């Protein structure tokens, strides 16, 4: 059997037990430096075994049969995670420019990973993808350098600019296939927020500042810790809504880069 722990700062840790070495190696690629190999397990154990042409995944009182174990594992971790009291987490991504954090919030398939990858190839630093952590105590964005997980379409877009990663790992198959890599230029220290952008990818470019009330509503909808929302959480989101916020609709990645440079 192979044992590994996924220990990402400020949130619930998980342990994986599996006889499938290839799958455990994919987990290492998917979560990068936050995976360690140890038989000292956490309280949250996910057992994964190959059964015929599928995988059987057991977590607490649940048993799941799947042919896409990485995708299901990520969903379990995403849904079962609780965050440290000092952290507010949002669905999004972030980059650093001039020692400030630029935060992009959106649901899945909005192009966040492709956008952040593109921006890192143009001198900005990678802060986070998938989830953005804001520290309640210092009001700053906390870098969490989990590898970026690109869909094939996003990889092809970067390739069309001649900017696809040179070193990467392919994890999963079919709909769950991801091209996984870690940008070489990334942030290390917490950063103050320069702007919050609620993004959509459409067939036009638009960048409009929004009112505090609209920002507050959108921030609440972007929360990735809905099971931890209380009055203190709402108060902190209300505070975050005072930062400069924008609705960003884009078809051109260079348009986004230009918007950042102008702020």
Short mmCIF file of the C-alpha atoms (twelve columns), coordinates in Angstrom:
data_MODEL
# 
_entry.id   MODEL 
# 
loop_
_atom_site.group_PDB 
_atom_site.id 
_atom_site.type_symbol 
_atom_site.label_atom_id 
_atom_site.label_alt_id 
_atom_site.label_comp_id 
_atom_site.label_asym_id 
_atom_site.label_seq_id 
_atom_site.Cartn_x 
_atom_site.Cartn_y 
_atom_site.Cartn_z 
_atom_site.pdbx_PDB_model_num 
ATOM 1   C CA . UNK A 1   0.000   0.000  0.000   1 
ATOM 2   C CA . UNK A 2   1.019   3.605  -0.617  1 
ATOM 3   C CA . UNK A 3   0.248   6.394  1.820   1 
ATOM 4   C CA . UNK A 4   0.315   10.137 1.278   1 
ATOM 5   C CA . UNK A 5   -1.006  13.267 2.959   1 
ATOM 6   C CA . UNK A 6   -2.377  16.353 1.240   1 
ATOM 7   C CA . UNK A 7   -1.614  19.226 3.595   1 
ATOM 8   C CA . UNK A 8   -2.535  22.633 2.182   1 
ATOM 9   C CA . UNK A 9   -2.080  25.612 4.535   1 
ATOM 10  C CA . UNK A 10  -5.082  27.002 6.414   1 
ATOM 11  C CA . UNK A 11  -7.447  24.136 5.608   1 
ATOM 12  C CA . UNK A 12  -8.426  20.533 6.339   1 
ATOM 13  C CA . UNK A 13  -5.774  17.927 5.576   1 
ATOM 14  C CA . UNK A 14  -6.505  14.591 3.905   1 
ATOM 15  C CA . UNK A 15  -4.747  11.235 3.698   1 
ATOM 16  C CA . UNK A 16  -4.788  8.891  0.721   1 
ATOM 17  C CA . UNK A 17  -4.364  5.128  1.013   1 
ATOM 18  C CA . UNK A 18  -4.048  3.186  -2.233  1 
ATOM 19  C CA . UNK A 19  -2.305  0.199  -3.771  1 
ATOM 20  C CA . UNK A 20  -2.135  2.056  -7.102  1 
ATOM 21  C CA . UNK A 21  1.299   3.685  -7.349  1 
ATOM 22  C CA . UNK A 22  0.477   5.421  -10.633 1 
ATOM 23  C CA . UNK A 23  -2.555  7.083  -9.085  1 
ATOM 24  C CA . UNK A 24  -0.604  8.199  -6.014  1 
ATOM 25  C CA . UNK A 25  2.011   9.729  -8.337  1 
ATOM 26  C CA . UNK A 26  -0.771  11.607 -10.141 1 
ATOM 27  C CA . UNK A 27  -1.919  13.018 -6.800  1 
ATOM 28  C CA . UNK A 28  1.634   14.233 -6.202  1 
ATOM 29  C CA . UNK A 29  1.636   15.965 -9.586  1 
ATOM 30  C CA . UNK A 30  -1.831  17.447 -9.016  1 
ATOM 31  C CA . UNK A 31  -1.141  18.971 -5.591  1 
ATOM 32  C CA . UNK A 32  2.608   19.478 -5.884  1 
ATOM 33  C CA . UNK A 33  4.662   20.302 -2.803  1 
ATOM 34  C CA . UNK A 34  1.601   19.967 -0.554  1 
ATOM 35  C CA . UNK A 35  1.770   16.170 -0.880  1 
ATOM 36  C CA . UNK A 36  4.036   14.177 1.405   1 
ATOM 37  C CA . UNK A 37  4.512   10.422 1.623   1 
ATOM 38  C CA . UNK A 38  3.969   9.111  5.132   1 
ATOM 39  C CA . UNK A 39  2.012   6.408  6.945   1 
ATOM 40  C CA . UNK A 40  1.227   8.900  9.744   1 
ATOM 41  C CA . UNK A 41  -2.295  9.610  8.583   1 
ATOM 42  C CA . UNK A 42  -4.744  12.428 9.251   1 
ATOM 43  C CA . UNK A 43  -8.307  11.942 10.513  1 
ATOM 44  C CA . UNK A 44  -9.658  12.317 6.967   1 
ATOM 45  C CA . UNK A 45  -8.720  9.146  5.121   1 
ATOM 46  C CA . UNK A 46  -9.704  8.377  1.533   1 
ATOM 47  C CA . UNK A 47  -9.083  4.778  0.433   1 
ATOM 48  C CA . UNK A 48  -8.772  4.222  -3.309  1 
ATOM 49  C CA . UNK A 49  -8.571  0.804  -4.979  1 
ATOM 50  C CA . UNK A 50  -8.669  -0.425 -8.567  1 
ATOM 51  C CA . UNK A 51  -11.696 -2.652 -9.165  1 
ATOM 52  C CA . UNK A 52  -11.917 -4.116 -12.677 1 
ATOM 53  C CA . UNK A 53  -11.864 -1.109 -15.040 1 
ATOM 54  C CA . UNK A 54  -12.806 1.478  -12.424 1 
ATOM 55  C CA . UNK A 55  -11.746 2.820  -9.045  1 
ATOM 56  C CA . UNK A 56  -13.522 2.314  -5.742  1 
ATOM 57  C CA . UNK A 57  -13.188 5.320  -3.429  1 
ATOM 58  C CA . UNK A 58  -14.168 5.135  0.244   1 
ATOM 59  C CA . UNK A 59  -14.479 8.193  2.447   1 
ATOM 60  C CA . UNK A 60  -16.219 7.929  5.814   1 
ATOM 61  C CA . UNK A 61  -19.583 6.286  5.135   1 
ATOM 62  C CA . UNK A 62  -19.476 6.797  1.370   1 
ATOM 63  C CA . UNK A 63  -18.343 4.444  -1.379  1 
ATOM 64  C CA . UNK A 64  -17.985 5.798  -4.906  1 
ATOM 65  C CA . UNK A 65  -17.218 3.879  -8.107  1 
ATOM 66  C CA . UNK A 66  -15.614 6.017  -10.803 1 
ATOM 67  C CA . UNK A 67  -13.348 6.000  -13.836 1 
ATOM 68  C CA . UNK A 68  -12.204 9.546  -12.998 1 
ATOM 69  C CA . UNK A 69  -10.615 9.220  -9.547  1 
ATOM 70  C CA . UNK A 70  -8.614  12.468 -9.606  1 
ATOM 71  C CA . UNK A 71  -11.735 14.482 -10.399 1 
ATOM 72  C CA . UNK A 72  -13.745 12.780 -7.652  1 
ATOM 73  C CA . UNK A 73  -10.886 13.158 -5.168  1 
ATOM 74  C CA . UNK A 74  -10.723 16.876 -5.892  1 
ATOM 75  C CA . UNK A 75  -14.494 17.177 -5.429  1 
ATOM 76  C CA . UNK A 76  -14.348 15.396 -2.073  1 
ATOM 77  C CA . UNK A 77  -11.550 17.647 -0.859  1 
ATOM 78  C CA . UNK A 78  -13.306 20.750 -2.202  1 
ATOM 79  C CA . UNK A 79  -16.632 19.924 -0.532  1 
ATOM 80  C CA . UNK A 80  -15.295 18.572 2.755   1 
ATOM 81  C CA . UNK A 81  -12.663 21.203 3.492   1 
ATOM 82  C CA . UNK A 82  -12.979 23.609 6.386   1 
ATOM 83  C CA . UNK A 83  -10.749 26.619 6.681   1 
ATOM 84  C CA . UNK A 84  -8.754  28.128 9.492   1 
ATOM 85  C CA . UNK A 85  -10.663 30.893 11.296  1 
ATOM 86  C CA . UNK A 86  -8.122  33.421 10.032  1 
ATOM 87  C CA . UNK A 87  -8.917  32.690 6.364   1 
ATOM 88  C CA . UNK A 88  -11.732 33.594 3.982   1 
ATOM 89  C CA . UNK A 89  -11.654 31.589 0.765   1 
ATOM 90  C CA . UNK A 90  -13.115 32.443 -2.652  1 
ATOM 91  C CA . UNK A 91  -13.534 30.631 -5.975  1 
ATOM 92  C CA . UNK A 92  -10.928 32.371 -8.038  1 
ATOM 93  C CA . UNK A 93  -7.330  33.022 -8.943  1 
ATOM 94  C CA . UNK A 94  -4.814  35.782 -8.327  1 
ATOM 95  C CA . UNK A 95  -1.585  37.281 -9.622  1 
ATOM 96  C CA . UNK A 96  0.925   39.806 -8.335  1 
ATOM 97  C CA . UNK A 97  1.925   43.027 -10.102 1 
ATOM 98  C CA . UNK A 98  4.029   45.771 -8.477  1 
ATOM 99  C CA . UNK A 99  3.769   44.012 -5.095  1 
ATOM 100 C CA . UNK A 100 -0.045  44.108 -5.159  1 
ATOM 101 C CA . UNK A 101 -2.584  41.310 -5.585  1 
ATOM 102 C CA . UNK A 102 -5.077  41.295 -8.444  1 
ATOM 103 C CA . UNK A 103 -7.905  38.888 -7.693  1 
ATOM 104 C CA . UNK A 104 -10.104 37.216 -10.339 1 
ATOM 105 C CA . UNK A 105 -13.315 35.633 -9.079  1 
ATOM 106 C CA . UNK A 106 -15.524 33.337 -11.144 1 
ATOM 107 C CA . UNK A 107 -17.069 29.879 -11.241 1 
ATOM 108 C CA . UNK A 108 -15.519 26.875 -13.002 1 
ATOM 109 C CA . UNK A 109 -14.851 26.992 -16.757 1 
ATOM 110 C CA . UNK A 110 -14.553 30.799 -16.788 1 
ATOM 111 C CA . UNK A 111 -10.956 30.619 -17.993 1 
ATOM 112 C CA . UNK A 112 -9.244  31.529 -14.706 1 
ATOM 113 C CA . UNK A 113 -6.428  29.002 -15.050 1 
ATOM 114 C CA . UNK A 114 -5.721  29.954 -18.667 1 
ATOM 115 C CA . UNK A 115 -5.806  33.657 -17.816 1 
ATOM 116 C CA . UNK A 116 -3.464  33.347 -14.831 1 
ATOM 117 C CA . UNK A 117 -1.073  31.160 -16.835 1 
ATOM 118 C CA . UNK A 118 -1.011  33.741 -19.626 1 
ATOM 119 C CA . UNK A 119 -0.345  36.599 -17.202 1 
ATOM 120 C CA . UNK A 120 2.593   34.774 -15.608 1 
ATOM 121 C CA . UNK A 121 4.184   34.544 -19.056 1 
ATOM 122 C CA . UNK A 122 4.000   38.337 -19.215 1 
ATOM 123 C CA . UNK A 123 5.890   39.092 -16.040 1 
ATOM 124 C CA . UNK A 124 3.179   38.841 -13.382 1 
ATOM 125 C CA . UNK A 125 3.639   36.441 -10.492 1 
ATOM 126 C CA . UNK A 126 1.395   33.508 -9.686  1 
ATOM 127 C CA . UNK A 127 -0.432  33.699 -6.335  1 
ATOM 128 C CA . UNK A 128 -3.253  31.159 -6.510  1 
ATOM 129 C CA . UNK A 129 -5.606  29.234 -8.755  1 
ATOM 130 C CA . UNK A 130 -8.963  27.614 -7.984  1 
ATOM 131 C CA . UNK A 131 -9.155  29.198 -4.518  1 
ATOM 132 C CA . UNK A 132 -7.984  32.587 -3.259  1 
ATOM 133 C CA . UNK A 133 -7.207  32.925 0.451   1 
ATOM 134 C CA . UNK A 134 -7.610  36.297 2.157   1 
ATOM 135 C CA . UNK A 135 -6.298  36.605 5.699   1 
ATOM 136 C CA . UNK A 136 -8.801  38.251 8.050   1 
ATOM 137 C CA . UNK A 137 -6.058  39.521 10.348  1 
ATOM 138 C CA . UNK A 138 -3.769  41.362 7.929   1 
ATOM 139 C CA . UNK A 139 -6.359  41.780 5.103   1 
ATOM 140 C CA . UNK A 140 -3.861  40.385 2.598   1 
ATOM 141 C CA . UNK A 141 -3.971  37.662 -0.040  1 
ATOM 142 C CA . UNK A 142 -2.004  34.585 0.995   1 
ATOM 143 C CA . UNK A 143 -0.042  32.846 -1.790  1 
ATOM 144 C CA . UNK A 144 -0.799  29.120 -2.054  1 
ATOM 145 C CA . UNK A 145 1.277   27.686 -4.874  1 
ATOM 146 C CA . UNK A 146 -0.750  24.659 -5.907  1 
ATOM 147 C CA . UNK A 147 0.052   23.605 -9.505  1 
ATOM 148 C CA . UNK A 148 -2.212  25.075 -12.179 1 
ATOM 149 C CA . UNK A 149 -4.606  22.552 -13.778 1 
ATOM 150 C CA . UNK A 150 -5.273  23.455 -17.418 1 
ATOM 151 C CA . UNK A 151 -7.948  21.905 -19.559 1 
ATOM 152 C CA . UNK A 152 -6.834  20.957 -23.066 1 
ATOM 153 C CA . UNK A 153 -8.590  24.006 -24.538 1 
ATOM 154 C CA . UNK A 154 -6.700  26.331 -22.190 1 
ATOM 155 C CA . UNK A 155 -3.402  24.653 -23.053 1 
ATOM 156 C CA . UNK A 156 -4.160  25.065 -26.764 1 
ATOM 157 C CA . UNK A 157 -4.917  28.771 -26.271 1 
ATOM 158 C CA . UNK A 158 -1.566  29.313 -24.557 1 
ATOM 159 C CA . UNK A 159 0.151   27.289 -27.264 1 
ATOM 160 C CA . UNK A 160 -1.356  29.564 -29.919 1 
ATOM 161 C CA . UNK A 161 0.534   32.447 -28.252 1 
ATOM 162 C CA . UNK A 162 3.716   30.365 -28.056 1 
ATOM 163 C CA . UNK A 163 3.409   30.449 -24.284 1 
ATOM 164 C CA . UNK A 164 2.481   26.925 -23.205 1 
ATOM 165 C CA . UNK A 165 4.507   25.419 -20.326 1 
ATOM 166 C CA . UNK A 166 7.664   23.563 -21.299 1 
ATOM 167 C CA . UNK A 167 7.462   21.152 -18.366 1 
ATOM 168 C CA . UNK A 168 4.133   19.671 -17.371 1 
ATOM 169 C CA . UNK A 169 2.375   16.476 -16.344 1 
ATOM 170 C CA . UNK A 170 -0.843  15.098 -17.820 1 
ATOM 171 C CA . UNK A 171 -3.196  13.875 -15.098 1 
ATOM 172 C CA . UNK A 172 -6.503  12.086 -15.644 1 
ATOM 173 C CA . UNK A 173 -8.333  11.100 -18.814 1 
ATOM 174 C CA . UNK A 174 -11.312 12.273 -20.828 1 
ATOM 175 C CA . UNK A 175 -13.260 15.115 -19.201 1 
ATOM 176 C CA . UNK A 176 -11.015 15.024 -16.147 1 
ATOM 177 C CA . UNK A 177 -7.768  15.326 -18.144 1 
ATOM 178 C CA . UNK A 178 -5.619  18.242 -16.956 1 
ATOM 179 C CA . UNK A 179 -2.244  19.597 -18.018 1 
ATOM 180 C CA . UNK A 180 -0.579  20.319 -14.696 1 
ATOM 181 C CA . UNK A 181 2.347   22.684 -14.141 1 
ATOM 182 C CA . UNK A 182 3.706   25.211 -11.663 1 
ATOM 183 C CA . UNK A 183 4.766   28.658 -12.955 1 
ATOM 184 C CA . UNK A 184 8.406   29.473 -12.283 1 
ATOM 185 C CA . UNK A 185 7.606   33.012 -11.135 1 
ATOM 186 C CA . UNK A 186 5.359   33.005 -8.109  1 
ATOM 187 C CA . UNK A 187 4.704   35.083 -5.002  1 
ATOM 188 C CA . UNK A 188 5.992   34.102 -1.597  1 
ATOM 189 C CA . UNK A 189 4.767   36.740 0.858   1 
ATOM 190 C CA . UNK A 190 1.190   37.932 1.591   1 
ATOM 191 C CA . UNK A 191 0.120   40.856 -0.587  1 
ATOM 192 C CA . UNK A 192 -2.331  43.762 -0.240  1 
ATOM 193 C CA . UNK A 193 -5.310  43.777 -2.601  1 
ATOM 194 C CA . UNK A 194 -5.127  46.241 -5.470  1 
ATOM 195 C CA . UNK A 195 -8.313  45.176 -7.258  1 
ATOM 196 C CA . UNK A 196 -11.019 42.505 -7.292  1 
ATOM 197 C CA . UNK A 197 -12.368 41.500 -10.703 1 
ATOM 198 C CA . UNK A 198 -15.450 39.396 -11.370 1 
ATOM 199 C CA . UNK A 199 -14.642 37.800 -14.700 1 
ATOM 200 C CA . UNK A 200 -16.510 36.277 -17.621 1 
ATOM 201 C CA . UNK A 201 -15.123 35.106 -20.938 1 
ATOM 202 C CA . UNK A 202 -17.358 36.204 -23.819 1 
ATOM 203 C CA . UNK A 203 -16.999 37.518 -27.345 1 
ATOM 204 C CA . UNK A 204 -16.283 41.100 -26.259 1 
ATOM 205 C CA . UNK A 205 -14.022 43.170 -24.015 1 
ATOM 206 C CA . UNK A 206 -15.474 45.262 -21.210 1 
ATOM 207 C CA . UNK A 207 -14.035 46.603 -17.954 1 
ATOM 208 C CA . UNK A 208 -16.392 48.502 -15.634 1 
ATOM 209 C CA . UNK A 209 -16.052 49.605 -12.039 1 
ATOM 210 C CA . UNK A 210 -18.930 48.409 -9.841  1 
ATOM 211 C CA . UNK A 211 -20.589 49.790 -6.744  1 
ATOM 212 C CA . UNK A 212 -19.880 48.498 -3.250  1 
ATOM 213 C CA . UNK A 213 -23.295 46.826 -2.945  1 
ATOM 214 C CA . UNK A 214 -22.767 44.867 -6.164  1 
ATOM 215 C CA . UNK A 215 -19.294 43.888 -5.081  1 
ATOM 216 C CA . UNK A 216 -20.637 42.655 -1.743  1 
ATOM 217 C CA . UNK A 217 -23.245 40.454 -3.439  1 
ATOM 218 C CA . UNK A 218 -20.708 39.028 -5.892  1 
ATOM 219 C CA . UNK A 219 -18.185 38.329 -3.142  1 
ATOM 220 C CA . UNK A 220 -20.757 36.349 -1.176  1 
ATOM 221 C CA . UNK A 221 -21.640 34.341 -4.285  1 
ATOM 222 C CA . UNK A 222 -17.928 33.646 -4.865  1 
ATOM 223 C CA . UNK A 223 -17.359 32.144 -1.424  1 
ATOM 224 C CA . UNK A 224 -15.817 28.679 -1.331  1 
ATOM 225 C CA . UNK A 225 -16.476 28.237 2.390   1 
ATOM 226 C CA . UNK A 226 -20.268 28.449 2.422   1 
ATOM 227 C CA . UNK A 227 -20.508 26.028 5.335   1 
ATOM 228 C CA . UNK A 228 -18.588 28.520 7.488   1 
ATOM 229 C CA . UNK A 229 -20.538 31.697 6.791   1 
ATOM 230 C CA . UNK A 230 -21.477 33.542 9.962   1 
ATOM 231 C CA . UNK A 231 -21.920 37.164 11.007  1 
ATOM 232 C CA . UNK A 232 -18.141 37.719 11.284  1 
ATOM 233 C CA . UNK A 233 -17.663 36.317 7.801   1 
ATOM 234 C CA . UNK A 234 -20.325 38.644 6.409   1 
ATOM 235 C CA . UNK A 235 -18.715 41.617 8.146   1 
ATOM 236 C CA . UNK A 236 -15.350 40.781 6.619   1 
ATOM 237 C CA . UNK A 237 -16.864 40.412 3.147   1 
ATOM 238 C CA . UNK A 238 -18.507 43.793 3.671   1 
ATOM 239 C CA . UNK A 239 -15.038 45.203 4.414   1 
ATOM 240 C CA . UNK A 240 -13.609 43.600 1.262   1 
ATOM 241 C CA . UNK A 241 -16.381 45.187 -0.800  1 
ATOM 242 C CA . UNK A 242 -14.787 48.596 -0.109  1 
ATOM 243 C CA . UNK A 243 -11.808 47.673 -2.327  1 
ATOM 244 C CA . UNK A 244 -11.820 48.663 -5.995  1 
ATOM 245 C CA . UNK A 245 -13.944 46.103 -7.812  1 
ATOM 246 C CA . UNK A 246 -14.741 45.590 -11.486 1 
ATOM 247 C CA . UNK A 247 -16.832 43.498 -13.841 1 
ATOM 248 C CA . UNK A 248 -14.332 42.199 -16.389 1 
ATOM 249 C CA . UNK A 249 -15.632 40.610 -19.575 1 
ATOM 250 C CA . UNK A 250 -12.949 39.571 -22.024 1 
ATOM 251 C CA . UNK A 251 -12.269 37.755 -25.246 1 
ATOM 252 C CA . UNK A 252 -8.685  38.998 -25.531 1 
ATOM 253 C CA . UNK A 253 -6.127  37.979 -22.913 1 
ATOM 254 C CA . UNK A 254 -4.016  41.024 -23.750 1 
ATOM 255 C CA . UNK A 255 -7.008  43.200 -22.858 1 
ATOM 256 C CA . UNK A 256 -6.876  41.848 -19.295 1 
ATOM 257 C CA . UNK A 257 -3.145  42.532 -19.109 1 
ATOM 258 C CA . UNK A 258 -3.741  46.091 -20.269 1 
ATOM 259 C CA . UNK A 259 -6.468  46.601 -17.639 1 
ATOM 260 C CA . UNK A 260 -4.048  45.542 -14.899 1 
ATOM 261 C CA . UNK A 261 -1.333  47.875 -16.154 1 
ATOM 262 C CA . UNK A 262 -3.764  50.808 -16.109 1 
ATOM 263 C CA . UNK A 263 -4.879  50.308 -12.500 1 
# 
